[in-house]
Amino acid sequence: MKTLKRLNRTAFAAACAVLIVAAAPLYAYDQSSTFRLLQANAGVNVSIAGTQDPLVGNATAFGLVQSPLLGTCVENGQFEARFPTNPANPVIINGTLSLTSINGTNSLAFKVSGSALPDPVNPAFYNAKYSLTITNGTGAFASAKGTAVVREVVLFTSQTNAMATWNLKGFVSTPCTPH
């Protein structure tokens, strides 16, 4: 019986030591960064300019964004869209995006990559999904890092213009300022 009690105490002590050692780096990391939920939704206009390659377009997106973290923002995006030779394959999109608060004091900059497929019901609509990586920010988001996912619906109104709505979910990490 005494052996069992000693074994239980030893196991308990080992478990506590593991928890203390594992929690120490997390505690130190939490003190140096602030993690916040990043959510947003937007309505944007997209203009597409042709390039020398008929399957590649340069897209510029501009619109309004609502975000609990950033407030009301303006989106500015520059993307390359590579259209497939087979319409059943996705359009590949890569580029950059910035969200800037309407008073100009805070912003986030993103690297964007993703794809879009035509809607099976109406090929003028595309359903897209993008991965975003925060590359920087200004104001309260200086030196920000983080990731997000955007789900978007695009309606092509012509060969060179589209309207889009999107939802973003992710997180942003900013360095803590010393007290």
Buried (B, 14 or more C-beta within 10 A) or exposed (E): EEEEEEEEEEEEEEEEEEEEEEEEEEEEEEEEBBEBEBBBBBEBBBBBEEEEEEEEBBBBBEBBBEBEBBEEBBBBBEBEBBBEEEEEEBBBBBBBBBBBBEEEEBBBBBEBEBBBBBBEEEEEBBBBBBBBBBBBBBBBBEEBBBBBEBBBBBBBEEEEEBBBBBEBEBBBBBEEEEE
